[in-house]
Amino acid sequence: MMLAASNKKAPLPDDIRNAKGGIPLVSLTAYTTPMAQMMDAHCDFVLVGDSVGMVLHGLPSTLGVTMEMMIMHGQAVARGLSRAMMVVDMPFGSYEQSPQQAFENAARLMRETRAGAVKLEGGCHMAETIAFLTARGIPVMAHIGLTPQSVNTLGGYKVQGREAQAALILADAKAVADAGAFAVVLEKIPQTLADRITRAVAIPTIGIGASVGCDGQILVVDDMLGLFTAFKPGFVKRYATLGIQGEAAIACYADEVRNRRFPAAEHMFATKSP
């Protein structure tokens, strides 16, 4: 049974941690109240991802996302959740400078959004920061492999962890687990490496373009609902094609308006008799 369905209250980070090796954890991203309401009964945790910058704001990458944006969308998502735990991404530039900077911004995110945890990108080089945060009451979900905030240094959105690089990513996974992260997202790495990491660490691995053997899975909800008509990552399964359906509906509406078929009589108000 999923964590969110088995408890009256949202799962805590320790509940997620203790789900290691059990029924796979389910997660999606959310940025708005209505979307959060739709997934609340089905997800163990919901991520307010910094992907919001690209998905909703039309930015070319996640680098332009601000604390204010994450807080606004976190507050919106929180209004739609009662059973799933909410995790909020720390945006680029809000935690890399020092553990103290990370704590101040993480505390602000949790205070102003009521998030259950924060997520930050990075492996070995972020271990000190993760330890600093968790020692001060900030639950941290880690994120390694393809880390979108480092897209410029990684040379694009390429698969990470092939050949000699695999040992580095395995070391990253062990470092964030030892530092106190309660779970770790594995993005766009080979299946064999994801399975190796899942066996090597005591915390749940959450796959996105990784392996079915991970302890859970996450996708960007707009990707899996097919809200984009031109863009589809190779690791995404589209469970619907809402973008195509939505565009067709808009075209139908425009045609009816221009030909005076909408509004019809049932959509207008008659004058009341005295």
ZAFIVEX-96270 format. One line per 2 residues: number of its first residue (from 1); for each residue x, y, z of C-alpha. Coordinates in nm, 4 decimals, always signed. Each point is the difference from the previous one (the first is absolute). Layout:
NUM) X:Y:Z | ...
END
This chain:
1) +0.0000:+0.0000:+0.0000 | +0.1273:+0.3461:-0.0852
3) +0.1190:+0.2127:+0.2913 | -0.2438:+0.2836:-0.0670
5) -0.2975:-0.2383:-0.0011 | +0.1072:-0.1920:+0.3094
7) +0.0202:+0.3095:+0.2203 | -0.2505:+0.2706:+0.0802
9) +0.2839:+0.2501:-0.0005 | +0.2606:+0.0608:-0.2679
11) +0.3093:-0.2219:+0.0226 | +0.3045:+0.1378:+0.1775
13) +0.3538:-0.0212:-0.1377 | +0.0668:-0.2943:+0.2325
15) -0.3007:-0.1809:-0.1505 | +0.1518:+0.0477:-0.3446
17) +0.3394:-0.1183:+0.1262 | -0.1555:-0.3083:+0.1597
19) -0.1727:-0.0935:-0.3266 | +0.3367:-0.1179:-0.1356
21) -0.0413:-0.3362:-0.1715 | -0.3787:-0.0020:+0.0309
23) -0.2792:+0.0893:-0.2407 | +0.1451:+0.2589:-0.2393
25) -0.0549:+0.3618:+0.0976 | -0.2065:+0.2119:-0.2398
27) +0.0716:+0.3657:-0.0698 | -0.0791:+0.2689:-0.2547
29) +0.0793:+0.3692:-0.0288 | -0.2694:+0.2571:+0.0659
31) -0.0050:+0.3779:-0.0304 | -0.3671:+0.0938:+0.0524
33) -0.2822:-0.0739:+0.2427 | -0.2271:-0.1844:-0.2488
35) +0.2797:-0.2293:-0.1140 | +0.0986:-0.0735:+0.3598
37) -0.3610:-0.0886:+0.0800 | -0.0088:-0.2506:-0.2866
39) +0.3117:-0.1857:+0.1129 | -0.0404:+0.0254:+0.3782
41) -0.1745:-0.3366:+0.0425 | +0.2439:-0.1828:-0.2266
43) +0.3480:+0.1283:+0.0885 | +0.2112:-0.0633:+0.3072
45) +0.1781:+0.3308:-0.0460 | -0.0450:+0.2894:-0.2416
47) +0.2955:+0.2046:-0.1180 | -0.0296:+0.3706:-0.0685
49) +0.2794:-0.0149:-0.2525 | +0.2075:+0.2854:-0.1320
51) -0.1051:-0.1446:-0.3364 | -0.2872:+0.2457:+0.0498
53) +0.2242:+0.2576:-0.1655 | -0.0007:-0.1908:-0.3269
55) -0.3457:-0.1583:+0.0259 | -0.2085:+0.3008:+0.1036
57) +0.2203:+0.3056:-0.0482 | +0.1600:-0.0771:-0.3352
59) +0.3593:+0.0294:+0.1226 | +0.2715:-0.1794:-0.2023
61) +0.1318:-0.1793:+0.3109 | -0.0519:-0.0145:+0.3762
63) +0.2772:+0.2535:+0.0649 | -0.2317:+0.3009:-0.0030
65) -0.2313:-0.1334:+0.2706 | -0.0083:+0.2097:+0.3180
67) -0.0825:-0.0614:+0.3643 | -0.3106:+0.2127:-0.0429
69) -0.1219:-0.2226:-0.2832 | +0.0574:-0.3171:+0.2026
71) -0.1795:+0.1464:+0.3010 | -0.2985:+0.1140:-0.2075
73) -0.0426:-0.3376:-0.1687 | +0.0702:-0.1862:+0.3240
75) -0.2787:+0.1896:+0.1715 | -0.2353:-0.0809:-0.2890
77) +0.0826:-0.3710:+0.0088 | -0.0339:-0.0149:+0.3797
79) -0.3617:+0.1158:-0.0322 | -0.0753:-0.3069:-0.2097
81) +0.1642:-0.2649:+0.2184 | -0.1272:-0.1777:+0.3079
83) +0.1384:-0.3538:-0.0360 | +0.3269:+0.0246:-0.1953
85) +0.3201:+0.1537:+0.1369 | +0.1229:+0.3117:-0.1792
87) +0.3669:+0.0445:-0.0902 | +0.1202:+0.3315:-0.1435
89) +0.3042:+0.0478:-0.2217 | +0.2642:+0.2472:+0.1093
91) +0.0682:+0.2198:-0.3045 | +0.3388:+0.0605:-0.1573
93) +0.2150:+0.2381:+0.2046 | -0.1956:-0.0454:+0.3226
95) +0.2218:-0.2622:+0.1669 | +0.3334:-0.0438:-0.1779
97) +0.1930:+0.2835:+0.1669 | +0.0123:-0.1446:+0.3512
99) -0.1891:-0.2228:+0.2423 | -0.1114:+0.3139:+0.1828
101) -0.1514:+0.1449:-0.3189 | -0.1703:-0.3320:-0.0669
103) -0.1484:-0.0091:+0.3505 | -0.1399:+0.3515:-0.0204
105) -0.1695:-0.0651:-0.3333 | -0.1166:-0.3519:+0.0863
107) -0.1507:+0.1252:+0.3252 | -0.1788:+0.2753:-0.1913
109) -0.1384:-0.2476:-0.2549 | -0.1311:-0.2308:+0.2696
111) -0.1377:+0.2822:+0.2124 | -0.1834:+0.1763:-0.2820
113) -0.1272:-0.3056:-0.1904 | -0.0494:-0.2555:+0.2815
115) +0.2099:-0.2479:-0.1986 | +0.0964:-0.3276:+0.1621
117) +0.3487:+0.0110:-0.1512 | +0.2225:+0.1716:-0.2531
119) +0.1893:-0.1468:-0.2939 | +0.3404:+0.1119:-0.1198
121) +0.2307:-0.1138:-0.2774 | +0.3518:-0.1330:+0.0410
123) +0.1946:-0.2914:+0.1418 | +0.3315:-0.0085:+0.1847
125) +0.0508:+0.3762:-0.0135 | -0.3414:+0.0575:+0.1652
127) +0.0439:-0.2567:+0.2784 | +0.1165:+0.2607:+0.2521
129) -0.3032:+0.2162:-0.0754 | -0.2405:-0.2945:+0.0283
131) +0.1497:-0.0940:+0.3368 | -0.0234:+0.3623:+0.1178
133) -0.3676:+0.0229:-0.0979 | -0.1113:-0.3340:+0.1400
135) +0.1759:+0.0699:+0.3302 | -0.2125:+0.3142:+0.0263
137) -0.3375:-0.1535:-0.0741 | -0.0170:+0.0411:-0.3787
139) -0.0825:-0.3345:-0.1707 | +0.1859:-0.0266:-0.3309
141) -0.0712:-0.2012:-0.3135 | +0.3127:-0.0186:-0.2143
143) +0.0214:-0.0010:-0.3812 | +0.2908:-0.1467:-0.1964
145) +0.0793:-0.1178:-0.3529 | -0.1310:+0.2534:-0.2471
147) -0.0402:+0.3129:+0.2102 | -0.1797:+0.2607:-0.2149
149) +0.1398:+0.2959:+0.1930 | +0.3461:-0.1094:-0.1193
151) -0.1046:-0.0358:-0.3635 | +0.2620:+0.2474:-0.1192
153) +0.2890:-0.1897:+0.1569 | -0.1433:-0.3398:-0.0941
155) -0.0200:+0.0977:-0.3660 | -0.3749:-0.0412:-0.0355
157) -0.2668:-0.2444:+0.1124 | +0.2060:-0.3127:-0.0717
159) -0.0065:-0.3371:+0.1710 | +0.2400:+0.0023:+0.2945
161) +0.1967:-0.2836:+0.1603 | +0.1250:-0.1954:-0.2963
163) +0.3353:-0.1805:+0.0173 | +0.2530:+0.1640:+0.2363
165) -0.2551:+0.2576:+0.1146 | -0.2076:-0.2735:+0.1665
167) +0.2350:-0.0206:+0.2994 | -0.0345:+0.3747:+0.0584
169) -0.3780:-0.0144:+0.0073 | +0.0053:-0.3031:+0.2289
171) +0.2272:+0.1993:+0.2321 | -0.2472:+0.2893:-0.0177
173) -0.2845:-0.2297:+0.1058 | +0.1922:-0.1369:+0.2965
175) +0.1077:+0.3496:+0.1043 | -0.3512:+0.1479:+0.0083
177) -0.1356:-0.3053:+0.1813 | +0.2764:+0.0156:+0.2612
179) -0.0608:+0.3759:+0.0390 | -0.3599:-0.0598:+0.1057
181) -0.2170:+0.0348:-0.3128 | -0.3198:-0.2036:+0.0437
183) -0.0265:-0.0845:-0.3726 | +0.1879:+0.0669:-0.3222
185) -0.1265:+0.0724:-0.3504 | +0.1947:-0.1775:-0.2753
187) -0.0477:+0.1821:-0.3300 | +0.0924:-0.1265:-0.3453
189) +0.2575:-0.2637:+0.0893 | +0.0420:-0.3547:-0.1392
191) -0.2248:-0.2687:+0.1432 | +0.2884:-0.2129:+0.1244
193) +0.1464:+0.2939:+0.1934 | -0.3388:+0.0908:+0.1490
195) -0.0461:-0.3591:+0.1175 | +0.3504:-0.0021:+0.1472
197) -0.0641:+0.3225:+0.1903 | -0.3364:-0.1271:+0.1246
199) +0.1740:-0.3035:+0.1492 | +0.2880:+0.2054:+0.1405
201) -0.1865:+0.2664:+0.1993 | -0.2378:-0.0364:+0.2939
203) -0.2328:+0.2786:-0.1169 | -0.2635:-0.0199:-0.2756
205) +0.1062:+0.0775:-0.3542 | -0.2541:+0.1904:-0.2088
207) +0.0475:-0.0567:-0.3698 | -0.0623:+0.2325:-0.2915
209) +0.1518:-0.1533:-0.3089 | +0.1812:-0.2561:+0.2169
211) -0.1343:-0.3489:+0.0792 | -0.3202:-0.1811:+0.0875
213) +0.2060:-0.1455:+0.2846 | +0.0138:+0.3351:+0.1809
215) -0.1956:+0.0341:+0.3233 | -0.2338:+0.2504:-0.1653
217) -0.0640:+0.2037:-0.3126 | -0.0649:+0.3649:-0.0837
219) -0.0987:+0.1795:-0.3199 | -0.0841:+0.3563:-0.0974
221) -0.3790:-0.0141:-0.0065 | -0.0308:+0.2127:-0.3136
223) +0.2228:-0.2506:-0.1821 | -0.1968:-0.3091:+0.0984
225) -0.3351:+0.1703:-0.0732 | +0.1206:+0.1031:-0.3442
227) -0.0629:+0.3708:+0.0545 | +0.2968:+0.0741:-0.2281
229) -0.0615:-0.0843:-0.3651 | +0.3568:+0.0377:-0.1296
231) +0.2281:-0.1070:+0.2889 | +0.0237:-0.3475:+0.1534
233) +0.3031:-0.1287:+0.1942 | +0.0927:-0.3542:-0.0970
235) -0.0603:-0.1350:+0.3517 | -0.3579:+0.1320:+0.0187
237) -0.3086:-0.2134:-0.0584 | -0.2964:+0.2119:-0.1022
239) -0.3106:-0.1163:+0.1804 | -0.2152:+0.2578:-0.1820
241) +0.0258:+0.2506:-0.2856 | -0.1666:+0.2979:+0.1627
243) +0.1983:+0.2510:-0.2036 | -0.1464:-0.1274:-0.3265
245) -0.3482:-0.0264:+0.1512 | +0.0264:+0.3482:+0.1470
247) +0.1138:+0.1593:-0.3247 | -0.2839:-0.1725:-0.1870
249) -0.2507:+0.1289:+0.2558 | +0.1346:+0.3553:-0.0314
251) -0.0209:-0.0204:-0.3802 | -0.3607:-0.1185:+0.0258
253) -0.0852:+0.2847:+0.2371 | +0.1600:+0.2574:-0.2308
255) -0.1937:-0.1373:-0.2981 | -0.3322:+0.0121:+0.1862
257) +0.0581:+0.3557:+0.1195 | +0.0886:+0.1244:-0.3489
259) -0.3048:-0.1718:-0.1490 | -0.2320:+0.1168:+0.2820
261) -0.0767:-0.3535:+0.1177 | +0.1246:+0.0852:+0.3494
263) -0.1479:+0.1110:+0.2269 | -0.3221:-0.1903:-0.0740
265) -0.3335:+0.0640:+0.1660 | +0.0834:-0.2263:+0.2969
267) +0.3109:+0.2077:+0.0718 | -0.1826:+0.3344:+0.0180
269) -0.2481:+0.1527:+0.2430 | -0.3563:+0.0834:-0.0940
271) -0.1726:+0.3129:+0.1253 | -0.2229:-0.0863:+0.2934
273) -0.3680:+0.0748:-0.0280 | -0.1308:+0.2654:+0.2431
END
